[in-house]
Amino acid sequence: MMKAFVPRILNSTCPLSTPTELEGAYGNPTSFLLLACFWVVLRSSTPLLASCFRQVKGLVSAVFVKLLGFVRKRSGTVGNEASLTTTAETQTNSLAEMEEGLGERGSGLSASSVGEVALTEGRKIVDESFTAAEAEILKSVDEATGGGSRQAKYKEPDKGTATYGILVQLCCTLLAFYQYWTSPTVNYLDIHLFSDHVSHECKAAYFTSVVMYKPATLSLWVVLMATSHLTYWRRVKSIPLKDQTNIDPGIPELPSNYLSAAIVWFTFFLYLLWLVVAIYFLPLLFVFLPVTLGLLYGVPLGLMKVPILAVHKLCRKLKIKVDVDTNLLQMKVMAAATVVTVVCAMGFKAFYLNPELWLEVLQNEVEELINELGEFLQILKQILVLDFNFDISLSLGWPSKLDFPEQLPLLISAGFLGNQYLSAAFLFVYRE
């Protein structure tokens, strides 16, 4: 397996080699972008997956009902044979008594005719009783659930709970950043902004790579996506309705209040600091424009937009209603692609040493990016065919070689996020 992107850049930029503990501490930027595209495609496939789930559920239910009926039939055969004689005798006696009590009105009716009339009247009474009972039950259920539907109505998640979750994720991000700055294992070169024992190129590479540092990546992107969603929602809502041509902003996770505004501004401040540090590599985005355009537009177009169009076409062909709007998610992936492209620009740093080697630098880095792309696609292929004999430590695996305090931010962040998605999955299955 190839060496992870960030350790490879740090080894070629800084004076000391990256410790083995950090080999799995950084995620590959292209793998992160591909995972984001795969997630959006999966979300867009929700109606198709839900339809398949209903079909399987219906098939299993039908088989279960048939088996249950067969078991009941077999178990009740002996009992039915024993009770048939008693039932027949009882009905005969009842019919005789009824025929005698009819008097002149029943003089022209046979015992069988009287039995048919009595049976019909009895069934009518029972049906009316069950109908009335069912109506009362449904009325009680509608009153308990708010009326208007037989199905229980689920409320949207409380905004206070969502704000608490984002605050926890922000605290995890700050803790991971603090450890990235002070931990002797991670900051093995004791790099600070005003350090004079390492080059500016080394400092820029080290601090730019923080967005790929696994203990900070998950919580950082959760906060960044939530705050950017709220910002976009506020901007769209400030435009008159008749003039709005933007993507539907949906419902932001954070409420619009002063606490959310403070979170947004603080997150923007952290993002601005990162851009100031990464400015050393920004010119390379224009020097190597083909790679920049490929990462910004080529990868999302080929691995996100085209599969989503194929899924929607398949749903229309199968007459499945597509009620999932992923335009907002696609816009978030495009924002993530911008950050990933800046991180990938570090791979072209050799151009600063000798600008005449432009083609050679481009060729080497494109080969590395293609290798990372192939590695991720191979992992995805093995997952789809249920072959889990692979190593994802450099892409998505847990940074197990780090000390436990350094893993703690990722552990808390993953726990909160996992609980959220598990709850959503449980509610989906429960409703279906």
Phi, psi and chi 1 to 4 in degrees:
 res  aa     phi    psi   chi1   chi2   chi3   chi4
   1 MET       -  142.6  177.8  176.6  -74.0      -
   2 MET   -70.1  161.2   59.3  179.0  -64.1      -
   3 LYS   -75.8  146.3 -163.8  177.6 -173.4   64.5
   4 ALA   -60.8  152.3      -      -      -      -
   5 PHE   -62.1  -53.1  177.1   81.8      -      -
   6 VAL   -64.7  -48.1  172.4      -      -      -
   7 PRO   -58.2  -34.5  -27.8   36.6      -      -
   8 ARG   -65.3  -40.8  175.9  167.4   57.7   85.4
   9 ILE   -67.6  -43.2  -62.7  -58.6      -      -
  10 LEU   -65.3  -37.1  -66.0  178.5      -      -
  11 ASN   -63.9  -35.7  -75.3  -16.1      -      -
  12 SER   -87.2   -6.6   59.7      -      -      -
  13 THR  -112.3  -38.8  -54.2      -      -      -
  14 CYS   -98.4  161.8  -61.2      -      -      -
  15 PRO   -71.4  -26.3   21.5  -31.7      -      -
  16 LEU  -114.1  151.7  -63.6  177.9      -      -
  17 SER   -72.3  152.9  -61.0      -      -      -
  18 THR   -70.2  131.0  -53.6      -      -      -
  19 PRO   -61.0  156.2  -19.7   30.7      -      -
  20 THR   -64.7  -25.5   56.0      -      -      -
  21 GLU   -64.0  -22.7  -67.7   82.7   -3.1      -
  22 LEU   -96.0    1.4  -63.8 -178.5      -      -
  23 GLU   -61.4  -38.5  -72.9  -63.5  -34.1      -
  24 GLY  -104.6   12.6      -      -      -      -
  25 ALA   -86.5  -12.6      -      -      -      -
  26 TYR  -118.2  140.3  -66.2   95.1      -      -
  27 GLY   -90.1  153.7      -      -      -      -
  28 ASN   -78.9  133.0  -75.3  -24.3      -      -
  29 PRO   -62.4  -40.7   18.9  -29.9      -      -
  30 THR   -66.8  -36.2   50.3      -      -      -
  31 SER   -63.7  -37.9  -62.3      -      -      -
  32 PHE   -63.5  -43.9  176.5   78.5      -      -
  33 LEU   -65.7  -42.0  178.9   58.5      -      -
  34 LEU   -65.9  -37.3  -66.2  173.7      -      -
  35 LEU   -64.2  -40.1 -179.4   63.5      -      -
  36 ALA   -62.8  -42.8      -      -      -      -
  37 CYS   -63.6  -42.4  -66.2      -      -      -
  38 PHE   -63.2  -38.0  174.8   74.4      -      -
  39 TRP   -64.9  -41.5  171.7 -112.6      -      -
  40 VAL   -66.6  -40.5  176.8      -      -      -
  41 VAL   -62.3  -39.7  173.3      -      -      -
  42 LEU   -64.6  -41.0 -175.1   63.3      -      -
  43 ARG   -64.0  -39.9  -74.2  -70.3  -60.4  -87.8
  44 SER   -68.4  -21.4   67.3      -      -      -
  45 SER   -87.3    4.4  -54.4      -      -      -
  46 THR   -56.7  -45.8  -58.0      -      -      -
  47 PRO   -60.0  -39.3  -23.5   34.3      -      -
  48 LEU   -66.1  -43.4 -174.5   61.5      -      -
  49 LEU   -66.2  -38.2  -63.2  175.8      -      -
  50 ALA   -64.6  -39.2      -      -      -      -
  51 SER   -63.6  -43.2  177.0      -      -      -
  52 CYS   -62.1  -39.4  -64.7      -      -      -
  53 PHE   -63.2  -41.3  176.0   78.9      -      -
  54 ARG   -66.1  -39.6  -65.2 -171.5 -168.4  100.7
  55 GLN   -62.9  -45.7  -65.2  -67.8  -25.6      -
  56 VAL   -64.4  -41.3  173.6      -      -      -
  57 LYS   -62.1  -43.8  176.6 -173.3  174.2 -176.5
  58 GLY   -63.1  -40.0      -      -      -      -
  59 LEU   -64.5  -45.2 -180.0   61.0      -      -
  60 VAL   -63.6  -41.0  172.6      -      -      -
  61 SER   -64.4  -41.4  -60.8      -      -      -
  62 ALA   -63.3  -43.6      -      -      -      -
  63 VAL   -63.4  -40.6  172.7      -      -      -
  64 PHE   -65.2  -41.4  177.9   75.9      -      -
  65 VAL   -65.0  -41.8  169.1      -      -      -
  66 LYS   -63.8  -42.9  -73.4 -174.3  175.4  -65.5
  67 LEU   -63.3  -41.7  -70.9  176.1      -      -
  68 LEU   -64.8  -41.9 -174.3   60.0      -      -
  69 GLY   -64.2  -39.0      -      -      -      -
  70 PHE   -63.8  -43.1  176.5   75.9      -      -
  71 VAL   -64.4  -43.2  171.5      -      -      -
  72 ARG   -64.2  -39.4  -73.5  179.3  175.6  176.7
  73 LYS   -64.0  -43.4 -176.6  177.3  179.5 -178.6
  74 ARG   -67.7  -41.1  -64.3  -66.9  -62.7  176.3
  75 SER   -73.3  -23.8   62.0      -      -      -
  76 GLY   -96.9   -0.7      -      -      -      -
  77 THR   -63.3  -48.6  -59.0      -      -      -
  78 VAL   -64.0  -44.1  178.9      -      -      -
  79 GLY   -64.9  -37.9      -      -      -      -
  80 ASN   -65.2  -42.0  -70.8  -23.9      -      -
  81 GLU   -61.3  -36.7  -68.0  177.0   -7.0      -
  82 ALA   -72.9  -31.1      -      -      -      -
  83 SER   -92.3  -12.3   61.7      -      -      -
  84 LEU   -61.9  -43.8  -78.6  177.2      -      -
  85 THR   -62.2  -47.0  -55.9      -      -      -
  86 THR   -61.6  -42.3  -55.2      -      -      -
  87 THR   -63.9  -41.6  -56.2      -      -      -
  88 ALA   -63.4  -43.7      -      -      -      -
  89 GLU   -62.6  -43.1  -67.3  176.9   -6.0      -
  90 THR   -62.4  -43.8  -55.7      -      -      -
  91 GLN   -64.8  -38.7  -70.1 -179.9  -10.7      -
  92 THR   -63.0  -44.3  -57.8      -      -      -
  93 ASN   -63.6  -41.7  -64.7  -27.5      -      -
  94 SER   -65.2  -40.0  -60.7      -      -      -
  95 LEU   -66.2  -39.3  -70.9  174.9      -      -
  96 ALA   -62.4  -45.7      -      -      -      -
  97 GLU   -63.4  -39.9  -66.5  175.8   -0.6      -
  98 MET   -66.3  -38.5 -172.3  178.1  -62.5      -
  99 GLU   -65.7  -38.7 -170.2  174.4   19.6      -
 100 GLU   -67.2  -35.7  -68.2  175.9   -0.6      -
 101 GLY   -79.0  -14.0      -      -      -      -
 102 LEU   -72.0  -26.4  -74.0  175.6      -      -
 103 GLY    67.5 -132.7      -      -      -      -
 104 GLU   -69.5  -33.8  -65.8 -179.7   -2.9      -
 105 ARG   -64.6  -29.7  -70.5 -179.8  -60.0  173.1
 106 GLY  -101.0    7.6      -      -      -      -
 107 SER   -66.6  -29.6   59.8      -      -      -
 108 GLY   -91.8    4.8      -      -      -      -
 109 LEU  -106.6  142.2  -62.5  177.0      -      -
 110 SER   -84.1  169.8   62.9      -      -      -
 111 ALA   -62.7  -37.8      -      -      -      -
 112 SER   -68.3  -38.5   59.1      -      -      -
 113 SER   -65.3  -43.5  -61.3      -      -      -
 114 VAL   -60.6  -39.4  174.4      -      -      -
 115 GLY   -63.8  -39.6      -      -      -      -
 116 GLU   -65.7  -41.8  -69.5  177.7   -0.4      -
 117 VAL   -64.0  -43.7  172.9      -      -      -
 118 ALA   -64.5  -40.4      -      -      -      -
 119 LEU   -64.6  -41.1 -175.3   60.5      -      -
 120 THR   -63.7  -45.0  -58.2      -      -      -
 121 GLU   -64.2  -38.7  -67.9  -63.9  -32.2      -
 122 GLY   -64.7  -43.4      -      -      -      -
 123 ARG   -62.4  -39.1  -74.3  177.4  176.4  174.3
 124 LYS   -62.5  -43.3 -176.2  177.5  179.5 -179.9
 125 ILE   -63.8  -43.0  -65.7  173.2      -      -
 126 VAL   -64.4  -43.4  171.2      -      -      -
 127 ASP   -61.5  -42.5  -69.9  -19.9      -      -
 128 GLU   -64.3  -37.2  -69.6  176.9   -7.4      -
 129 SER   -65.3  -45.6  -59.8      -      -      -
 130 PHE   -66.8  -36.8  -86.9  104.7      -      -
 131 THR   -63.6  -43.4  -58.0      -      -      -
 132 ALA   -64.5  -41.7      -      -      -      -
 133 ALA   -65.0  -40.7      -      -      -      -
 134 GLU   -64.6  -40.9 -177.3 -178.3    7.8      -
 135 ALA   -61.8  -41.0      -      -      -      -
 136 GLU   -64.7  -41.2  -70.7  -65.0  -31.4      -
 137 ILE   -64.4  -46.9  -66.8  173.5      -      -
 138 LEU   -63.7  -36.3  -67.5  178.1      -      -
 139 LYS   -63.8  -41.0 -178.5  179.8  178.4 -179.7
 140 SER   -65.7  -39.8  -59.1      -      -      -
 141 VAL   -65.4  -42.9  171.8      -      -      -
 142 ASP   -63.9  -40.0  -73.5  -21.1      -      -
 143 GLU   -65.2  -35.9  -68.8  176.9   -6.9      -
 144 ALA   -72.6  -32.2      -      -      -      -
 145 THR   -98.0    3.7   58.2      -      -      -
 146 GLY   101.5   -3.9      -      -      -      -
 147 GLY    81.8  162.4      -      -      -      -
 148 GLY    88.8  -10.6      -      -      -      -
 149 SER  -159.7  147.4  175.4      -      -      -
 150 ARG   -76.5  -28.0  -70.7 -169.5 -177.6 -175.2
 151 GLN   -80.2  145.0  -63.6 -179.2   -6.9      -
 152 ALA   -65.3  139.1      -      -      -      -
 153 LYS   -96.0  134.3  -64.7 -176.7  178.2 -179.9
 154 TYR  -105.7  132.3  -63.7   89.2      -      -
 155 LYS   -78.8  154.6  -62.7 -178.7  179.1  179.3
 156 GLU   -67.5  152.0  -68.1  -67.7  -29.2      -
 157 PRO   -57.4  142.5  -23.4   32.4      -      -
 158 ASP   -65.5  135.0 -178.9   47.1      -      -
 159 LYS   -65.0  -31.1  -67.2  -66.3 -175.4 -179.7
 160 GLY   -64.1  -39.9      -      -      -      -
 161 THR   -64.3  -41.5  -56.0      -      -      -
 162 ALA   -63.7  -41.1      -      -      -      -
 163 THR   -64.3  -40.8  -55.9      -      -      -
 164 TYR   -60.8  -42.8  171.7   72.1      -      -
 165 GLY   -62.3  -42.0      -      -      -      -
 166 ILE   -66.6  -37.2  -64.1  -60.2      -      -
 167 LEU   -64.2  -39.4  -77.7  173.9      -      -
 168 VAL   -63.3  -43.6  171.0      -      -      -
 169 GLN   -63.8  -38.2  -61.5  -74.3   -1.6      -
 170 LEU   -65.9  -40.7 -178.8   59.0      -      -
 171 CYS   -63.7  -39.4  -68.4      -      -      -
 172 CYS   -62.2  -40.1  -69.0      -      -      -
 173 THR   -63.4  -46.2  -57.8      -      -      -
 174 LEU   -64.4  -38.6  -64.6  177.1      -      -
 175 LEU   -64.0  -42.6  177.1   58.8      -      -
 176 ALA   -64.8  -40.0      -      -      -      -
 177 PHE   -62.9  -42.1  -78.0  175.4      -      -
 178 TYR   -61.8  -43.6  175.1   77.1      -      -
 179 GLN   -67.5  -34.6  -66.8  173.3  -18.0      -
 180 TYR   -63.0  -30.2 -168.3   77.9      -      -
 181 TRP   -84.8  -37.6 -175.2  -72.2      -      -
 182 THR  -109.6  -20.2   60.6      -      -      -
 183 SER   -67.5  129.2  172.3      -      -      -
 184 PRO   -68.0  -21.4   22.7  -31.4      -      -
 185 THR   -76.7  -45.5  -57.4      -      -      -
 186 VAL   -79.8  -52.2 -177.7      -      -      -
 187 ASN   -89.3   65.1 -167.6    0.5      -      -
 188 TYR   -70.0  -15.5   62.2   98.9      -      -
 189 LEU   -98.9    2.9  -69.1  173.6      -      -
 190 ASP    52.6   53.6 -167.0   22.3      -      -
 191 ILE   -86.7  130.1  -59.9  176.1      -      -
 192 HIS  -133.6  171.2  -59.6  -72.4      -      -
 193 LEU   -61.0  -32.6  -68.6  177.9      -      -
 194 PHE  -110.5   22.8  -57.1  102.0      -      -
 195 SER   -69.2  138.7  -58.2      -      -      -
 196 ASP  -109.9    1.5   54.7   -0.1      -      -
 197 HIS   -93.7   -0.9   61.6  -76.7      -      -
 198 VAL  -131.4  159.1  -67.1      -      -      -
 199 SER   -76.6  162.5   63.5      -      -      -
 200 HIS   -65.3  -32.3  -66.6  -66.8      -      -
 201 GLU   -63.7  -40.6 -176.3 -177.4   25.4      -
 202 CYS   -65.3  -44.2  177.5      -      -      -
 203 LYS   -63.6  -41.8  -71.6 -172.7  -72.3 -173.1
 204 ALA   -63.9  -41.6      -      -      -      -
 205 ALA   -66.4  -40.2      -      -      -      -
 206 TYR   -66.0  -46.5  178.8   74.6      -      -
 207 PHE   -79.3  -27.2  -71.1  114.0      -      -
 208 THR   -68.3  -30.5  -57.8      -      -      -
 209 SER   -76.3   -2.7  -57.1      -      -      -
 210 VAL   -62.8  -28.0   68.4      -      -      -
 211 VAL   -71.2  -14.9  -67.2      -      -      -
 212 MET  -101.3    1.1  -68.3  -68.9  107.9      -
 213 TYR   -73.5  114.3  179.4   57.5      -      -
 214 LYS   -56.8  -42.3  -71.7 -178.2 -179.7  178.6
 215 PRO   -60.9  -20.2  -28.4   37.2      -      -
 216 ALA  -105.2  -20.4      -      -      -      -
 217 THR   -62.7  -50.1  -60.4      -      -      -
 218 LEU   -62.2  -53.4 -176.7   60.1      -      -
 219 SER   -65.9  -35.9   56.1      -      -      -
 220 LEU   -61.2  -45.1  171.3   64.2      -      -
 221 TRP   -73.8  -30.9  -74.8  104.3      -      -
 222 VAL   -62.2  -46.3  170.0      -      -      -
 223 VAL   -67.3  -43.5  174.1      -      -      -
 224 LEU   -63.4  -41.4 -170.9   60.1      -      -
 225 MET   -69.4  -38.6  -68.1  -62.2  102.3      -
 226 ALA   -66.7  -44.0      -      -      -      -
 227 THR   -70.7  -38.7   53.0      -      -      -
 228 SER   -66.8  -34.7   61.1      -      -      -
 229 HIS   -63.1  -45.5 -171.6 -178.2      -      -
 230 LEU   -63.6  -40.6  178.0   60.8      -      -
 231 THR   -62.2  -45.0  -56.6      -      -      -
 232 TYR   -65.2  -39.6  178.1   71.7      -      -
 233 TRP   -61.7  -43.7  179.1   83.7      -      -
 234 ARG   -65.0  -37.5  -69.5  176.5   62.0   88.5
 235 ARG   -67.8  -43.6 -171.7  178.8   72.3   84.3
 236 VAL   -66.7  -40.6  172.7      -      -      -
 237 LYS   -67.7  -20.7  -68.9  -58.5  179.4 -178.4
 238 SER   -78.9  -10.9   63.6      -      -      -
 239 ILE   -90.2  136.4  -57.0  174.0      -      -
 240 PRO   -56.2  145.8  -25.3   33.6      -      -
 241 LEU   -58.3  -39.1 -174.4   60.9      -      -
 242 LYS   -69.8  -19.7   61.9  178.7 -178.9  179.2
 243 ASP   -99.4    0.6  -61.3  -30.4      -      -
 244 GLN   -78.6  122.4  -70.4 -176.1    9.5      -
 245 THR  -125.3   13.1   57.9      -      -      -
 246 ASN   -84.8  171.9  -52.5   75.1      -      -
 247 ILE   -66.9  138.3  -64.3  174.6      -      -
 248 ASP   -54.6  120.8 -176.7    9.8      -      -
 249 PRO   -73.6  -11.3   28.2  -34.6      -      -
 250 GLY    65.2 -152.1      -      -      -      -
 251 ILE  -112.7  115.4  -59.1  175.8      -      -
 252 PRO   -67.6  152.0   24.9  -32.4      -      -
 253 GLU   -69.4  -35.5 -174.3  175.6   -0.7      -
 254 LEU   -91.7  142.2  -71.9  172.7      -      -
 255 PRO   -75.1  163.4   28.9  -34.5      -      -
 256 SER   -92.2   90.5 -178.8      -      -      -
 257 ASN  -146.8 -176.2   53.5   31.5      -      -
 258 TYR   -67.8  -35.9  -70.1  107.8      -      -
 259 LEU   -64.9  -43.8  179.5   58.3      -      -
 260 SER   -64.3  -37.7  -61.7      -      -      -
 261 ALA   -62.7  -39.3      -      -      -      -
 262 ALA   -64.5  -41.0      -      -      -      -
 263 ILE   -63.1  -42.3  -63.9  174.7      -      -
 264 VAL   -62.8  -46.9  168.9      -      -      -
 265 TRP   -67.8  -37.3  -80.4  106.8      -      -
 266 PHE   -67.0  -41.0 -173.3   74.0      -      -
 267 THR   -64.6  -40.3  -54.7      -      -      -
 268 PHE   -62.5  -37.0  175.0   75.2      -      -
 269 PHE   -63.7  -43.2  174.8   71.9      -      -
 270 LEU   -63.6  -40.8  -66.9  177.7      -      -
 271 TYR   -65.3  -37.7 -177.9   68.2      -      -
 272 LEU   -65.8  -41.1 -174.2   62.2      -      -
 273 LEU   -60.5  -41.0  -73.5  180.0      -      -
 274 TRP   -64.2  -39.9  179.4   80.1      -      -
 275 LEU   -64.7  -36.9  -78.4  179.6      -      -
 276 VAL   -63.0  -40.6  170.4      -      -      -
 277 VAL   -70.0  -39.0  174.6      -      -      -
 278 ALA   -80.2   -1.1      -      -      -      -
 279 ILE   -62.8  -21.7 -161.6  171.8      -      -
 280 TYR   -61.1  -31.1 -178.4   85.3      -      -
 281 PHE  -102.8   -5.3  -58.5  104.3      -      -
 282 LEU   -61.8  -38.1  -66.7 -176.5      -      -
 283 PRO   -59.0  -27.7  -25.8   35.9      -      -
 284 LEU   -66.8  -22.1  -63.7  174.9      -      -
 285 LEU   -64.3  -32.4  -63.9  176.5      -      -
 286 PHE   -88.1  -31.1  -58.2   95.9      -      -
 287 VAL   -66.9  -40.6  175.3      -      -      -
 288 PHE  -109.3   57.8  -64.1   91.4      -      -
 289 LEU   -60.0  -36.7 -169.5   59.7      -      -
 290 PRO   -57.2  -42.0  -25.5   34.8      -      -
 291 VAL   -68.7  -39.7  177.3      -      -      -
 292 THR   -59.6  -46.6  -58.1      -      -      -
 293 LEU   -66.3  -35.8  -65.1  177.6      -      -
 294 GLY   -64.7  -41.7      -      -      -      -
 295 LEU   -75.6  -36.6  -70.0  174.1      -      -
 296 LEU   -75.6  -38.4  -83.7  178.1      -      -
 297 TYR  -122.5  -36.2  -58.5  104.4      -      -
 298 GLY   -65.8  -50.8      -      -      -      -
 299 VAL   -64.6  -48.9  173.0      -      -      -
 300 PRO   -62.4  -34.6  -24.9   35.8      -      -
 301 LEU   -68.6  -47.8  175.6   63.6      -      -
 302 GLY   -77.2  -31.6      -      -      -      -
 303 LEU  -110.8    1.3  -61.4  178.6      -      -
 304 MET  -130.4  -58.5 -178.5  177.6   65.8      -
 305 LYS   -68.5  -43.9  -67.9 -175.0  178.0  -65.6
 306 VAL   -64.7  -47.2  171.7      -      -      -
 307 PRO   -60.5  -36.1  -25.3   35.2      -      -
 308 ILE   -65.3  -41.6  -71.8  176.0      -      -
 309 LEU   -62.2  -39.4  -69.3  176.7      -      -
 310 ALA   -65.0  -40.4      -      -      -      -
 311 VAL   -64.9  -43.4  169.1      -      -      -
 312 HIS   -64.5  -38.8  -71.9  176.5      -      -
 313 LYS   -64.9  -40.1 -175.6  175.9 -179.6 -179.9
 314 LEU   -65.1  -39.5  179.8   59.8      -      -
 315 CYS   -64.4  -41.2  -71.3      -      -      -
 316 ARG   -64.8  -37.8  -73.5 -166.3  -63.5  -91.4
 317 LYS   -66.0  -36.9 -174.6  176.2 -179.0  179.9
 318 LEU   -88.0    3.0  -61.9  176.0      -      -
 319 LYS    59.3   43.7  -62.7 -178.7  179.8  179.9
 320 ILE  -103.4  127.2  -61.4  174.5      -      -
 321 LYS   -70.2  126.7 -177.6 -179.8  178.2 -178.7
 322 VAL   -94.9  104.4  179.1      -      -      -
 323 ASP  -114.2   20.9   54.1   -1.6      -      -
 324 VAL  -114.2  117.4  177.8      -      -      -
 325 ASP   -97.2  113.0 -174.1    7.9      -      -
 326 THR  -104.9   11.9   58.6      -      -      -
 327 ASN   -61.4  -40.2  -70.3  -33.1      -      -
 328 LEU   -66.8  -40.5 -172.7   61.6      -      -
 329 LEU   -63.7  -38.6  -76.1  176.5      -      -
 330 GLN   -63.2  -38.1  -65.9 -178.9   43.0      -
 331 MET   -65.3  -37.5 -172.6  174.6   65.6      -
 332 LYS   -66.0  -37.5  -68.5 -179.4  179.2 -179.4
 333 VAL   -64.5  -37.8  170.0      -      -      -
 334 MET   -63.4  -36.8  -62.9  -59.0  -64.7      -
 335 ALA   -65.9  -41.1      -      -      -      -
 336 ALA   -64.8  -35.0      -      -      -      -
 337 ALA   -63.1  -31.1      -      -      -      -
 338 THR   -64.4  -46.5  -55.8      -      -      -
 339 VAL   -65.6  -42.6  177.9      -      -      -
 340 VAL   -61.4  -38.6  167.2      -      -      -
 341 THR   -65.0  -39.0  -55.9      -      -      -
 342 VAL   -63.4  -41.7  174.3      -      -      -
 343 VAL   -64.4  -42.3  175.3      -      -      -
 344 CYS   -65.4  -24.3  -71.1      -      -      -
 345 ALA   -63.6  -20.5      -      -      -      -
 346 MET   -62.4  -25.6  -65.0 -169.0  -58.6      -
 347 GLY   -67.9  -16.0      -      -      -      -
 348 PHE   -97.8   14.6  -60.3  106.8      -      -
 349 LYS   -61.3  -23.6   58.3 -177.6  177.2   48.1
 350 ALA   -62.0  -19.2      -      -      -      -
 351 PHE   -64.2  -30.1  176.3   78.7      -      -
 352 TYR   -64.6  -30.3  -74.2  145.2      -      -
 353 LEU   -75.5  -38.8  -58.2  177.9      -      -
 354 ASN  -150.2   92.6 -168.6   -7.8      -      -
 355 PRO   -59.8  -18.3  -21.7   32.2      -      -
 356 GLU   -69.8  -16.6  -62.8  177.8   -0.8      -
 357 LEU   -93.1   31.4  -60.8  178.6      -      -
 358 TRP   -55.8  -49.1 -176.8   87.9      -      -
 359 LEU   -65.8  -39.0 -175.1   59.6      -      -
 360 GLU   -67.5  -43.3 -178.1  178.8   -9.4      -
 361 VAL   -62.6  -43.3  173.4      -      -      -
 362 LEU   -60.9  -45.3  176.3   63.6      -      -
 363 GLN   -62.4  -45.0 -179.8  179.6   -4.2      -
 364 ASN   -64.0  -44.6  -67.3  -23.2      -      -
 365 GLU   -72.3  -37.5 -169.2   57.5   29.1      -
 366 VAL   -62.5  -38.7  168.0      -      -      -
 367 GLU   -62.2  -41.1  -71.1  178.6   -3.9      -
 368 GLU   -64.4  -43.2  -66.2  -71.6  -14.0      -
 369 LEU   -65.7  -38.3  -66.4  176.8      -      -
 370 ILE   -65.8  -37.9  -69.3  176.5      -      -
 371 ASN   -63.0  -42.7  -70.6  -23.9      -      -
 372 GLU   -64.3  -40.9  -67.5 -178.9   13.2      -
 373 LEU   -62.1  -44.9  174.3   62.1      -      -
 374 GLY   -63.7  -37.9      -      -      -      -
 375 GLU   -62.9  -44.1  176.8 -170.0  -11.0      -
 376 PHE   -67.4  -43.4 -176.0   85.1      -      -
 377 LEU   -64.2  -34.0  -66.7  179.3      -      -
 378 GLN   -66.2  -41.6  179.5   64.7   24.7      -
 379 ILE   -62.1  -43.8  -68.3  174.2      -      -
 380 LEU   -62.9  -40.0 -177.2   59.0      -      -
 381 LYS   -63.1  -43.0  176.5 -177.1  176.1 -178.6
 382 GLN   -66.6  -34.1  -70.1  178.7  -91.5      -
 383 ILE   -66.0  -41.8  -67.8  176.2      -      -
 384 LEU   -66.3  -31.0  -66.5  177.4      -      -
 385 VAL   -96.5   12.5  -61.2      -      -      -
 386 LEU    61.0   36.2  -58.2  179.9      -      -
 387 ASP  -110.0  101.5  178.8   13.1      -      -
 388 PHE   -99.1   23.7  -61.4  101.0      -      -
 389 ASN   -91.5   73.3 -174.2   23.5      -      -
 390 PHE  -150.0  168.8   51.3   79.1      -      -
 391 ASP  -116.5  119.6 -177.6   12.2      -      -
 392 ILE  -114.9   21.4   60.3  173.9      -      -
 393 SER   -62.8  -32.1   58.3      -      -      -
 394 LEU   -85.3  -15.8  -62.5 -176.7      -      -
 395 SER  -105.9  -61.0  -59.4      -      -      -
 396 LEU  -128.3   -0.8  -53.3  172.1      -      -
 397 GLY   -70.4  164.9      -      -      -      -
 398 TRP   -75.2  136.7 -169.1  -89.2      -      -
 399 PRO   -77.0   70.8   28.4  -34.5      -      -
 400 SER   -70.8  -18.4   55.7      -      -      -
 401 LYS   -79.6  -13.1  -67.4 -175.4  178.3 -179.7
 402 LEU   -75.4  157.1  -67.4  176.4      -      -
 403 ASP   -66.1  156.7  -64.3  -25.7      -      -
 404 PHE   -59.1  -43.0  177.7   76.4      -      -
 405 PRO   -57.1  -31.7  -25.4   35.6      -      -
 406 GLU   -79.0  -21.9  -66.2  154.4    1.6      -
 407 GLN   -85.1  -15.5  -59.8  179.3   33.1      -
 408 LEU   -58.9  -44.6 -171.2   58.8      -      -
 409 PRO   -58.1  -41.4  -23.6   34.3      -      -
 410 LEU   -67.8  -36.9 -179.9   58.2      -      -
 411 LEU   -63.7  -45.6 -177.4   63.8      -      -
 412 ILE   -66.6  -45.8  -61.8  174.9      -      -
 413 SER   -61.5  -46.3  176.6      -      -      -
 414 ALA   -65.3  -35.2      -      -      -      -
 415 GLY   -64.0  -45.9      -      -      -      -
 416 PHE   -64.3  -45.0  -93.9   79.2      -      -
 417 LEU   -67.9  -40.4 -156.6   61.0      -      -
 418 GLY   -63.0  -40.4      -      -      -      -
 419 ASN   -62.7  -38.3  177.5   68.3      -      -
 420 GLN   -63.5  -47.5  175.8 -176.3  -13.5      -
 421 TYR   -74.9  -32.7  -76.8  106.0      -      -
 422 LEU   -66.0  -38.8  -75.8  176.3      -      -
 423 SER   -64.2  -42.2  -60.2      -      -      -
 424 ALA   -64.0  -41.1      -      -      -      -
 425 ALA   -64.9  -40.1      -      -      -      -
 426 PHE   -64.2  -43.2  174.4   78.2      -      -
 427 LEU   -64.3  -37.5  -73.7  177.5      -      -
 428 PHE   -62.7  -47.7  169.2   76.1      -      -
 429 VAL   -65.2  -38.5  174.6      -      -      -
 430 TYR   -66.2  -40.6 -177.0   76.5      -      -
 431 ARG   -67.2  -38.1  -67.0  173.2 -170.8  175.2
 432 GLU   -72.5      -  -65.6  -63.5  -29.7      -
